[in-house]
Amino acid sequence: MDLQDQLKNLFPDHIESNEPEVVQEQDHVLFIQKEPMICKFEKRKGKATTIIEGYEGSDEDFKILAKEIKTKLSVGGTFKDASIIIQGDYRDKIMEILKVKGFKTKRVGG
């Protein structure tokens, strides 16, 4: 007995649908500020990290921005203490992503 037969036994009234499921994506508009965001490089515990600070909008907007950056760069990172911490030295790429979104950035450190 395969999985399909088991599911039919568990849910006999279920009718299969071949239509794709519609998922609505929310386009969230981020607050664009006049002051530049600070993009700096640090070594923490011997590992390179890129830190983005200086966002004046809400924390939720900053978390959304952090998720977008981590997804585009395919790296790990976190949002902590009003700053985005990205694993690795990606200052140039992050500054380019932020410029495309309309943010001003300032490079700090090395």
Secondary structure, DSSP 8 states (H G I E B T S, - for coil): --HHHHHHHH-TT-----S--------------SS-EEEEEEEETTEEEEEEE---S-HHHHHHHHHHHHHHHT--EEEETTEEEEES--HHHHHHHHHHHT--EEEE--
